[in-house]
Amino acid sequence: MKKTLTLALVALTLSAGIAVAQDPIEGVWQTQPDDGAFAHITLAPCGDKFCGLISKSFRDGKEFKSANHNKKLVYDMVPQGGNKYEGKVWRPSNNKVYLGKMSLSGNVLTMRGCVAGGLICSKQTWSRVK
């Protein structure tokens, strides 16, 4: 009995050690419309940073298969503390890469694409899908 209890405790301890805390930005986010379309972006770890792939695209409220499907929109995002992140963002409509800044508040992710070392930024507010 004692041996069975010990084995059960060891198994429970090992399985608890395997569980890894998920970062709050991980999940699927809906972008604001940009040039008449919006997308679902799946944010997940990529190495020691975070990346966001275009997982679905919508135009006029209907899903369509975009040429940008599965492309990275967000990459090299590094946590800065206080639910803030910095990395890079790609804007498909003009094929430019910008300094990216993200700020998380509950189920709202404020995304900024910046130029001039972060002095001039354009922002979007994304909402959590799941």
Secondary structure, DSSP 8 states (H G I E B T S, - for coil): -HHHHHHHHHHHHHHHHH-----TT-EEEE---BTTEEEEEEEEEETTEEEEEEEEEEETTEEE--TTTT-EEEEEEEEEETTEEEEEEEETTTTEEEEEEEEEETTEEEEEEEEGGGTEEEEEEEEE--
